[in-house]
Amino acid sequence: MDKNVLNHEVLKLFSEISRIPRESGNEKAVSDWIKGWAEERGLEVIQDDIWDLIIKKPASAGYEDHPPVLMQAHIDMVCERNSDSDHDFSKDPIELEFDGEWIRAANGTTLGADNGIGVAAALAVLDDDGLKHPPLEVVFTVQEETTFAGAASVDISGCEATRMINLDHADERELVVGSCGGTGVEFTMPLEREQEIPDGMKAFAIRLFGLQGGHSGEDIHRGRGNAISLLLRLLEAPEFRTVSIRGGTNRLAIPREAEAVVLAADEETVNRCVSDAKAVFRKEYSGAAPDLEITISEAEAEAPLTDDSFKKLAAVLRLYPNGIVQMNGNLEGLVESSDNIGIITTDGDVLKLTSEVRGAYRTTVDDIVKSIEALRDMTGAETKCFDGYVPWEFAAESELRPLAVDTYKELYGGEMKELALHAGLECGFFAEKRPGMDIISIGPDCRSFHSPEERVRAESVVHFYELLKAVLAKL
């Protein structure tokens, strides 16, 4: 594709946004930038105390009597980086790299197309006075990737729209008509250690990496492997005594890397166990993780976990819900409920797991949480649920759905598939705030959200934006 596509209005705005730190919980700078940008254009702007924004633009000529429409996106992003990247998300800009088809981050990090492209598309609409559209109400929320605090608390009582276009999907040929709810879960369990280091044993650090990772909901069915689960299988070798385990960085991302410190008799033993495990894992994940690697290095010896404590830890990891729990019986090929163990630590004498539970219904989310609580009660652990969010259930009647599908076919000649997502969108909060609101979600082709492999197809950004403009013109 012509590299001039990077001069497209949406991608230019995305490049501007990418220069501003916007990790979840650190959105003030980007919120202030957008606020100033909108005020320079004479638009009405409301910014709340956690940096959500509501921007209003009057209807274009001839659309003054049309009902308003709300566009919505989130300004925060997941900040993941490869272990060899020195990128500082608190201050460093994300530089874009274009290979002729896909746009990536140039420095081994997440790109932030989720949901920076949606934000940029909404800004492009606000910036173009030549477009045809009804009155616009644009809501930019914060903390979507962590707490959903923005969507939960933003006050839309001053908005009039009963139709909403969410801009947070990842395939231009799909129209999202529902999404799951979920909750974060923290599981903590006490561990016991030996009083001293066993005689004749040396310490080694084992690092497993090279998995693809991905979005803990949208990619959970792709069989990419969880680095924490794979590392446990290696640590269960009888030749090892485990000192510590650490893996994953975000409950919303499938862990790509995990590491442990172990005690063993000698380096030859460690090499043999690692070599055997690597051969097995590479066979099992030959397609999904061809670059899987396990490395060994020297480490400082410390007292290991007792045998009973490690067996208890291993049992918890094996029994804790992880991966797909149930497929959707109504929509073929769709995951209905899942859990993702995203982070593990054994700091001090405590095992800590952090996971993300997802389900199409509140009831199935609650059911998985009950399974975790049963494991808690059996092991003397503690659990805490946090940052819950509501499902967006499919509505039988919609004006927007057929309009979007027909418009896509007119523009590109292809069919647009309607589907529900196994991921949490903010649409459920808006549906609760305004019962009966007609909602759809659209977006360009993106891949590998929540991982440094995240990318967006440049041509698809253009298609997505043309679709958005054409739909607005018909409203």
C-alpha positions as CSV (number, residue, x, y, z in Angstrom):
1,M,0.0,0.0,0.0
2,D,1.1,3.6,-0.7
3,K,2.9,4.9,2.4
4,N,0.9,8.2,1.8
5,V,-1.9,6.4,3.6
6,L,-0.2,7.5,6.8
7,N,-1.3,11.1,5.9
8,H,-4.9,10.0,6.3
9,E,-6.7,12.3,8.8
10,V,-7.4,9.4,11.2
11,L,-3.8,8.1,11.2
12,K,-2.4,11.6,11.6
13,L,-4.5,12.1,14.7
14,F,-3.6,8.7,16.0
15,S,0.1,9.6,15.6
16,E,-0.5,12.7,17.7
17,I,-2.2,10.8,20.4
18,S,0.5,8.1,20.4
19,R,3.0,10.7,21.5
20,I,1.2,11.3,24.8
21,P,1.3,8.8,27.7
22,R,-2.1,7.2,28.3
23,E,-1.7,4.0,30.3
24,S,-4.9,3.2,32.3
25,G,-4.9,5.5,35.3
26,N,-2.5,8.0,33.7
27,E,-4.9,9.6,31.2
28,K,-4.8,13.3,32.4
29,A,-2.3,14.4,29.8
30,V,-4.1,13.0,26.8
31,S,-7.5,14.1,28.2
32,D,-6.2,17.6,28.6
33,W,-4.7,17.5,25.0
34,I,-8.1,16.4,23.6
35,K,-9.9,19.0,25.6
36,G,-7.7,21.8,24.3
37,W,-7.9,20.5,20.8
38,A,-11.7,20.6,20.9
39,E,-11.9,24.0,22.5
40,E,-9.6,25.4,19.7
41,R,-12.4,24.3,17.3
42,G,-15.1,26.0,19.3
43,L,-16.7,22.7,20.4
44,E,-18.5,22.3,23.7
45,V,-16.4,20.2,26.1
46,I,-17.1,18.7,29.5
47,Q,-14.2,17.1,31.4
48,D,-15.0,15.3,34.7
49,D,-12.7,14.7,37.7
50,I,-11.3,11.4,36.5
51,W,-10.6,12.8,32.9
52,D,-13.6,11.5,31.0
53,L,-14.7,13.8,28.2
54,I,-18.0,14.7,26.6
55,I,-17.7,16.7,23.4
56,K,-20.7,18.1,21.5
57,K,-20.9,19.2,17.9
58,P,-24.0,20.7,16.3
59,A,-25.7,19.0,13.3
60,S,-24.5,19.8,9.8
61,A,-26.8,21.9,7.6
62,G,-30.0,20.1,6.8
63,Y,-29.6,17.6,9.8
64,E,-30.7,20.0,12.5
65,D,-34.0,18.2,13.2
66,H,-32.4,14.7,13.2
67,P,-32.1,12.9,16.5
68,P,-28.5,13.0,17.9
69,V,-26.1,10.1,17.9
70,L,-23.4,9.3,20.5
71,M,-20.0,8.1,19.5
72,Q,-17.8,6.5,22.2
73,A,-14.2,5.3,22.6
74,H,-11.7,5.0,25.5
75,I,-8.5,7.0,25.6
76,D,-6.4,4.6,27.8
77,M,-4.4,1.7,26.5
78,V,-2.8,-1.5,27.8
79,C,1.0,-1.0,28.3
80,E,2.9,-4.2,27.5
81,R,6.5,-4.4,26.3
82,N,9.0,-7.1,25.5
83,S,11.6,-7.8,28.2
84,D,14.3,-6.4,26.0
85,S,12.5,-3.0,25.4
86,D,13.5,-0.1,27.6
87,H,10.4,1.9,26.7
88,D,9.0,4.0,29.6
89,F,5.2,4.3,29.2
90,S,5.1,7.2,31.7
91,K,6.9,9.5,29.3
92,D,8.1,8.0,26.1
93,P,6.1,8.5,22.8
94,I,5.1,5.4,20.9
95,E,6.7,5.6,17.5
96,L,4.8,4.1,14.6
97,E,6.3,1.6,12.1
98,F,4.6,0.8,8.7
99,D,5.5,-2.2,6.6
100,G,3.2,-1.3,3.7
101,E,0.2,-3.1,5.2
102,W,0.3,-3.0,9.0
103,I,1.1,-0.3,11.5
104,R,3.0,-1.4,14.6
105,A,4.9,0.2,17.5
106,A,8.6,0.5,16.6
107,N,10.0,-0.1,20.0
108,G,8.7,-3.6,21.1
109,T,5.5,-2.4,22.9
110,T,1.8,-2.4,22.5
111,L,0.6,0.0,19.8
112,G,-2.4,1.5,21.5
113,A,-4.7,1.1,18.4
114,D,-6.9,-0.3,21.1
115,N,-8.6,2.2,21.3
116,G,-6.5,5.0,20.0
117,I,-7.8,4.4,16.4
118,G,-11.4,4.8,17.7
119,V,-10.5,8.0,19.4
120,A,-8.8,9.4,16.3
121,A,-11.7,8.5,14.1
122,A,-14.1,10.4,16.4
123,L,-11.8,13.4,16.5
124,A,-11.5,13.3,12.7
125,V,-15.3,13.5,12.4
126,L,-15.4,16.4,14.9
127,D,-12.7,18.2,12.9
128,D,-14.4,17.9,9.4
129,D,-17.0,20.6,8.9
130,G,-17.7,19.2,5.4
131,L,-19.3,16.0,6.7
132,K,-23.1,15.3,6.9
133,H,-24.3,14.2,10.3
134,P,-26.9,14.7,13.0
135,P,-26.0,16.4,16.3
136,L,-23.0,14.6,17.7
137,E,-22.2,13.7,21.3
138,V,-18.8,12.1,21.7
139,V,-17.9,10.4,24.9
140,F,-14.2,9.5,25.6
141,T,-13.8,7.4,28.7
142,V,-10.8,6.4,30.9
143,Q,-9.6,3.2,32.6
144,E,-11.4,0.8,30.2
145,E,-8.5,-1.6,30.3
146,T,-8.5,-1.8,34.1
147,T,-11.4,-0.7,36.2
148,F,-14.1,0.5,33.7
149,A,-14.3,3.5,36.1
150,G,-14.8,5.9,33.2
151,A,-17.8,4.2,31.6
152,A,-19.2,3.4,35.0
153,S,-19.1,7.0,36.3
154,V,-19.4,9.2,33.3
155,D,-22.5,11.4,33.5
156,I,-24.5,11.3,30.3
157,S,-27.6,12.9,31.7
158,G,-26.8,16.0,29.7
159,C,-26.7,13.9,26.5
160,E,-29.9,13.3,24.4
161,A,-28.8,10.5,22.1
162,T,-30.7,7.2,22.2
163,R,-28.4,5.8,19.4
164,M,-24.7,5.0,20.0
165,I,-21.8,3.9,17.9
166,N,-18.9,2.4,19.9
167,L,-15.6,2.5,18.1
168,D,-13.7,-0.2,19.9
169,H,-13.9,-3.3,17.6
170,A,-11.1,-5.0,15.8
171,D,-12.4,-6.2,12.4
172,E,-14.0,-4.0,9.7
173,R,-16.1,-6.9,8.4
174,E,-17.8,-7.5,11.8
175,L,-20.6,-5.6,13.5
176,V,-20.6,-6.2,17.3
177,V,-24.1,-6.5,18.8
178,G,-23.2,-7.7,22.3
179,S,-20.3,-8.3,24.7
180,C,-19.6,-10.1,27.9
181,G,-19.3,-8.9,31.5
182,G,-16.6,-9.9,33.9
183,T,-14.5,-9.2,37.0
184,G,-10.9,-9.3,38.2
185,V,-10.1,-11.8,40.9
186,E,-7.2,-11.8,43.3
187,F,-6.3,-15.1,45.0
188,T,-3.7,-15.1,47.8
189,M,-2.5,-18.2,49.7
190,P,0.2,-18.5,52.4
191,L,3.3,-20.5,51.5
192,E,5.8,-22.3,53.8
193,R,9.6,-22.5,53.2
194,E,12.3,-24.7,54.4
195,Q,14.4,-23.2,57.2
196,E,17.6,-23.5,55.2
197,I,19.0,-24.4,51.8
198,P,19.4,-28.2,51.3
199,D,22.9,-29.4,51.1
200,G,24.5,-29.8,47.7
201,M,22.0,-27.9,45.8
202,K,22.6,-24.9,43.5
203,A,20.3,-22.1,42.4
204,F,19.2,-21.5,38.8
205,A,16.9,-19.0,37.1
206,I,14.6,-20.5,34.5
207,R,12.9,-18.2,32.0
208,L,10.2,-19.4,29.6
209,F,9.2,-16.9,26.8
210,G,8.4,-16.6,23.1
211,L,4.6,-17.2,23.4
212,Q,2.2,-15.0,21.4
213,G,0.1,-13.9,24.3
214,G,-2.9,-11.7,23.3
215,H,-6.2,-10.5,24.6
216,S,-7.5,-12.5,27.5
217,G,-11.0,-12.6,26.0
218,E,-10.8,-12.3,22.2
219,D,-7.8,-14.6,21.9
220,I,-8.5,-17.1,24.6
221,H,-9.8,-19.7,22.1
222,R,-6.7,-19.5,19.9
223,G,-4.6,-22.1,21.8
224,R,-1.6,-19.9,22.2
225,G,-0.6,-21.3,25.6
226,N,-0.2,-19.6,29.0
227,A,3.4,-19.2,30.1
228,I,2.5,-19.7,33.8
229,S,0.8,-23.0,33.1
230,L,3.7,-24.3,31.0
231,L,6.3,-23.2,33.5
232,L,4.5,-25.1,36.3
233,R,4.8,-28.3,34.2
234,L,8.5,-27.9,34.1
235,L,8.8,-27.1,37.8
236,E,7.0,-30.3,38.7
237,A,10.1,-32.2,37.7
238,P,11.2,-34.1,40.9
239,E,14.8,-32.9,40.4
240,F,13.7,-29.3,41.2
241,R,13.0,-27.5,44.5
242,T,11.2,-24.3,43.7
243,V,12.2,-21.0,45.4
244,S,10.0,-18.5,43.6
245,I,7.8,-18.0,40.5
246,R,6.8,-14.9,38.7
247,G,4.9,-14.5,35.4
248,G,2.6,-12.3,33.4
249,T,2.1,-8.6,33.7
250,N,-1.6,-7.9,33.2
251,R,-4.7,-10.0,34.0
252,L,-6.1,-8.8,30.6
253,A,-3.3,-10.3,28.7
254,I,-2.5,-14.0,28.2
255,P,1.0,-14.4,29.8
256,R,3.8,-14.6,27.2
257,E,6.6,-15.0,29.7
258,A,7.2,-16.5,33.2
259,E,10.3,-17.3,35.2
260,A,11.3,-19.2,38.4
261,V,14.2,-19.7,40.6
262,V,14.9,-23.4,41.4
263,L,17.4,-25.5,43.3
264,A,18.9,-28.5,41.7
265,A,21.9,-30.8,42.1
266,D,23.9,-29.5,39.1
267,E,23.6,-27.6,35.8
268,E,23.5,-30.8,33.8
269,T,20.3,-31.9,35.6
270,V,18.7,-28.5,34.9
271,N,19.7,-28.6,31.2
272,R,18.3,-32.1,30.8
273,C,14.9,-31.2,32.4
274,V,14.7,-27.9,30.4
275,S,15.6,-29.6,27.2
276,D,13.0,-32.3,27.6
277,A,10.3,-29.8,28.5
278,K,11.2,-27.5,25.6
279,A,10.9,-30.4,23.2
280,V,7.4,-31.2,24.5
281,F,6.2,-27.6,24.5
282,R,7.5,-26.9,21.0
283,K,5.7,-30.0,19.7
284,E,2.4,-29.0,21.4
285,Y,2.6,-25.4,20.3
286,S,4.5,-25.8,17.0
287,G,2.0,-23.7,15.2
288,A,0.9,-21.2,17.9
289,A,4.4,-20.6,19.4
290,P,7.2,-21.7,17.1
291,D,9.6,-19.3,18.9
292,L,9.0,-20.7,22.4
293,E,12.3,-20.7,24.3
294,I,13.5,-21.6,27.8
295,T,16.8,-20.3,29.1
296,I,18.9,-21.0,32.2
297,S,21.1,-18.7,34.2
298,E,22.8,-18.7,37.6
299,A,20.8,-17.3,40.6
300,E,21.2,-16.6,44.2
301,A,20.3,-19.5,46.4
302,E,17.5,-19.1,48.9
303,A,15.4,-21.4,51.0
304,P,12.9,-23.3,48.8
305,L,9.2,-23.9,49.4
306,T,8.5,-27.0,51.4
307,D,7.4,-30.0,49.4
308,D,3.9,-29.8,50.8
309,S,3.6,-26.1,50.0
310,F,4.8,-26.6,46.4
311,K,2.3,-29.5,45.9
312,K,-0.4,-27.2,47.2
313,L,0.7,-24.4,44.9
314,A,0.8,-26.8,41.9
315,A,-2.7,-28.1,42.8
316,V,-4.1,-24.6,42.9
317,L,-2.7,-23.8,39.5
318,R,-4.0,-27.0,38.1
319,L,-7.5,-26.6,39.5
320,Y,-7.9,-22.8,39.2
321,P,-10.2,-22.1,36.2
322,N,-7.9,-21.0,33.4
323,G,-8.8,-20.8,29.7
324,I,-12.2,-21.6,28.1
325,V,-14.8,-22.6,30.7
326,Q,-17.8,-23.0,28.4
327,M,-18.7,-22.4,24.7
328,N,-21.8,-20.5,23.7
329,G,-24.6,-22.9,22.9
330,N,-26.5,-20.3,20.9
331,L,-23.8,-18.7,18.8
332,E,-21.5,-21.3,17.1
333,G,-17.8,-20.8,17.7
334,L,-18.2,-18.1,20.4
335,V,-16.7,-18.6,23.8
336,E,-19.4,-18.0,26.5
337,S,-17.2,-17.9,29.6
338,S,-13.5,-18.1,30.5
339,D,-10.9,-17.2,33.0
340,N,-7.3,-16.1,32.4
341,I,-4.6,-16.4,35.0
342,G,-2.7,-13.2,34.0
343,I,-0.2,-12.7,36.9
344,I,1.5,-15.0,39.4
345,T,4.0,-14.0,42.1
346,T,5.4,-15.8,45.2
347,D,6.8,-12.8,46.9
348,G,7.7,-13.5,50.5
349,D,5.6,-16.4,51.7
350,V,2.5,-15.7,49.7
351,L,1.2,-17.0,46.4
352,K,-0.7,-14.4,44.6
353,L,-2.7,-15.0,41.4
354,T,-4.6,-12.3,39.5
355,S,-7.1,-13.4,36.9
356,E,-9.9,-12.1,34.6
357,V,-13.2,-13.8,34.6
358,R,-15.5,-13.2,31.6
359,G,-19.0,-14.4,30.7
360,A,-21.9,-13.5,28.5
361,Y,-24.2,-13.3,31.5
362,R,-23.8,-12.1,35.1
363,T,-24.8,-15.6,36.2
364,T,-21.9,-17.4,34.4
365,V,-19.4,-14.9,35.8
366,D,-20.7,-15.6,39.3
367,D,-20.5,-19.3,38.7
368,I,-16.8,-19.2,37.8
369,V,-16.1,-17.0,40.8
370,K,-17.8,-19.6,43.0
371,S,-15.4,-22.2,41.7
372,I,-12.5,-20.0,42.6
373,E,-14.0,-19.4,46.1
374,A,-14.4,-23.2,46.5
375,L,-10.7,-23.6,45.8
376,R,-10.1,-20.8,48.3
377,D,-12.0,-22.5,51.0
378,M,-10.2,-25.8,50.4
379,T,-6.7,-24.2,50.7
380,G,-7.1,-21.6,53.3
381,A,-6.6,-18.8,50.8
382,E,-8.3,-15.4,50.4
383,T,-10.0,-14.0,47.4
384,K,-11.1,-10.5,46.3
385,C,-13.2,-9.5,43.3
386,F,-12.5,-6.1,41.7
387,D,-13.2,-3.9,38.7
388,G,-16.4,-5.7,37.6
389,Y,-18.2,-4.7,34.5
390,V,-21.6,-5.5,33.1
391,P,-22.5,-7.5,29.9
392,W,-24.1,-5.9,26.9
393,E,-26.9,-8.2,26.0
394,F,-28.2,-8.5,22.4
395,A,-31.3,-6.4,21.7
396,A,-34.0,-7.8,19.4
397,E,-34.8,-4.5,17.7
398,S,-32.3,-2.2,16.2
399,E,-32.2,0.6,13.6
400,L,-28.5,0.8,13.5
401,R,-27.6,-2.8,12.9
402,P,-29.2,-3.2,9.4
403,L,-28.2,0.3,8.5
404,A,-24.5,-0.5,9.1
405,V,-24.6,-3.8,7.4
406,D,-26.3,-2.4,4.3
407,T,-23.9,0.6,4.2
408,Y,-20.8,-1.6,4.4
409,K,-22.2,-3.7,1.5
410,E,-22.8,-0.6,-0.6
411,L,-19.3,0.7,0.0
412,Y,-17.3,-2.5,-0.3
413,G,-19.6,-5.2,-1.7
414,G,-19.0,-7.6,1.1
415,E,-21.1,-8.9,3.9
416,M,-20.7,-7.6,7.5
417,K,-21.1,-10.4,10.1
418,E,-23.1,-9.6,13.2
419,L,-21.6,-11.2,16.4
420,A,-21.3,-10.9,20.1
421,L,-17.8,-10.6,21.6
422,H,-16.1,-12.6,24.3
423,A,-14.6,-9.4,25.6
424,G,-15.8,-6.5,27.7
425,L,-16.9,-3.4,25.9
426,E,-18.2,-0.3,27.7
427,C,-21.5,-0.6,25.8
428,G,-23.1,-2.5,28.7
429,F,-22.7,0.5,31.0
430,F,-24.3,2.9,28.5
431,A,-27.2,0.4,28.0
432,E,-27.7,0.5,31.8
433,K,-27.6,4.3,31.9
434,R,-30.0,4.7,29.1
435,P,-32.3,1.6,28.8
436,G,-33.4,0.9,25.2
437,M,-30.4,2.7,23.7
438,D,-29.7,1.3,20.2
439,I,-25.9,0.4,20.2
440,I,-23.5,-1.1,17.7
441,S,-19.7,-1.4,17.8
442,I,-17.3,-1.1,14.7
443,G,-13.6,-0.8,14.1
444,P,-10.7,-1.5,11.7
445,D,-8.7,-4.7,11.3
446,C,-6.5,-5.1,14.4
447,R,-4.5,-8.0,15.7
448,S,-2.9,-9.2,18.9
449,F,-4.4,-6.6,21.3
450,H,-2.7,-6.3,24.7
451,S,0.7,-7.7,23.3
452,P,3.7,-6.1,21.7
453,E,2.6,-7.8,18.5
454,E,-0.4,-5.5,18.3
455,R,-1.0,-4.0,14.9
456,V,-3.6,-2.3,12.8
457,R,-4.1,-2.6,9.0
458,A,-3.7,0.9,7.5
459,E,-6.2,0.3,4.6
460,S,-8.8,-1.0,7.0
461,V,-8.6,2.2,9.0
462,V,-9.6,4.1,5.9
463,H,-12.5,1.6,5.3
464,F,-13.6,1.9,8.9
465,Y,-13.7,5.7,8.7
466,E,-15.5,5.8,5.4
467,L,-18.1,3.4,6.9
468,L,-18.5,5.6,10.0
469,K,-19.0,8.8,7.8
470,A,-21.5,7.1,5.6
471,V,-23.5,5.7,8.5
472,L,-23.6,9.2,10.1
473,A,-24.8,10.7,6.9
474,K,-27.8,8.3,6.9
475,L,-28.8,9.1,10.4
